[in-house]
Amino acid sequence: MSNRTNRSELKRHSERGHYDRETIYRILDQGMICHVSFSLDGQPYVIPMAYARSGDGLILHGSPHSRLLQSIADGIPVCVAVTHLDGLVLARSTFHHSLNFRSVVAFGRARPITRPEEKQQALVELTEHLAPGRCAVARAATDAEVKATSVVRFEIEEASAKSRSGPPKDNPADMQLEVWAGVVPLRIERGEPVPAPDLKAGV
């Protein structure tokens, strides 16, 4: 990952920006869904996808007929965004309402993963990122299933992280208003697993 350039440098609230690998990769590693954006024949697209970070890249997969994967595998410029919403920041005035969040915007290009063993390893990384330990108990993808899956590696050329935390920032003139102000925390949690209806007893 190279140093930042004009395309990744934050213009607004630059004090919230981070460009170090540790911060960027920590935010990426805590996420499971990214939004992949690209332009094809002048038409912009944004597609949500599951992902896993692998070194300085992201593993993406889908159908061999996926327009997104077919397009980005050709090496066109791609932008990927990941966002975690941590809270609603409610001020005494609606103008100063905000969000607590952590986000990454990454720029780069993708390459197809075609060697069967490399594709299989990429799919293992993706599965383990989404459901740690799952590959130890679930059947691995067959050669035919791997062949029927398109896998690409998005190489991160440069990226920036942006985050906000803390309480609302009200105007001094609003501090005497009798209006509740503060943060409503938000988070994603893994709930109690719900067995499949056809699961065998005792499994």
Secondary structure, 3 states (H helix, E strand, C coil): CCCCCCCCCCCCCHHHEECCHHHHHHHHHCCCEEEEEEEECCEEEEEEEECEEECCEEEEEECCCCHHHHHHCCCCCEEEEEEEEEEEEECCCHHHCEEEEEEEEEEEEEEEECCHHHHHHHHHHHHHHHCCCHHHCCCCCCHHHHHCCEEEEEEEEEEEEEEECCCCCCCHHHCCCCCCCEEEECCCCCCCCCCCCCCCCCC
